[in-house]
Amino acid sequence: MMPLTMTTPGTQVTVSTIKGKDDTKRFLETLGFVTGTQVMVISELGGNVIVNVKEARVAISKAMASRILIH
């Protein structure tokens, strides 16, 4: 497992787990980042990561993206 920030843009990966406090986990789950979900990093812009998750594009900070572990 590695953090989402380590993946190459354009590669489809699967969410393994989310680490962090309950509030952080809940916030990311409301955006669609749940275990088993397929996600793809579109690009990185100015400290933010643009991610395609569940047919939607979401911008999250690199700090949040580093809490999403993928395989």
C-alpha positions in Angstrom: 0.0 0.0 0.0 1.1 3.5 -0.7 -0.5 7.0 -0.4 -2.5 8.4 -3.3 0.0 11.1 -3.7 2.6 8.6 -4.9 0.6 7.4 -7.9 1.2 8.5 -11.5 -1.6 10.8 -13.0 -3.8 8.8 -15.3 -3.4 5.5 -13.5 -6.5 3.9 -12.1 -6.0 2.6 -8.5 -8.2 1.1 -5.7 -8.6 2.6 -2.3 -7.3 0.2 0.4 -7.9 2.3 3.5 -8.1 5.8 4.9 -5.9 6.8 7.9 -6.5 9.7 10.2 -9.1 10.9 12.7 -12.8 9.9 12.5 -13.7 13.4 11.1 -11.1 13.1 8.4 -12.3 9.6 7.4 -15.9 10.7 7.4 -15.1 13.8 5.2 -13.3 11.7 2.6 -16.0 9.1 2.6 -18.6 11.8 1.8 -16.5 12.7 -1.2 -16.6 9.0 -2.3 -13.3 7.7 -1.0 -14.4 4.4 0.4 -12.5 1.1 0.6 -12.7 -0.7 -2.7 -13.5 2.3 -4.8 -11.6 2.9 -8.1 -10.0 6.3 -8.3 -7.7 8.1 -10.7 -5.4 11.1 -10.1 -6.0 13.5 -13.0 -3.4 16.1 -12.1 -1.6 18.0 -9.3 -2.0 21.8 -9.2 -0.6 24.2 -6.6 -0.6 21.8 -3.7 -3.9 20.2 -4.6 -4.7 16.9 -6.2 -7.5 16.6 -8.8 -9.0 13.1 -8.5 -11.7 11.3 -10.5 -13.8 9.3 -8.1 -17.3 7.9 -8.8 -17.7 9.8 -12.1 -16.9 13.1 -10.4 -13.7 15.2 -10.2 -12.7 16.3 -6.8 -9.9 18.6 -5.6 -8.3 17.7 -2.3 -5.2 18.9 -0.6 -2.0 16.8 -0.8 -2.3 16.4 3.0 -5.7 14.8 2.6 -4.6 12.7 -0.4 -1.6 11.4 1.6 -4.2 9.9 4.1 -5.8 7.8 1.3 -3.9 4.5 0.9 -4.2 2.7 -2.4 -3.0 -0.5 -4.1 
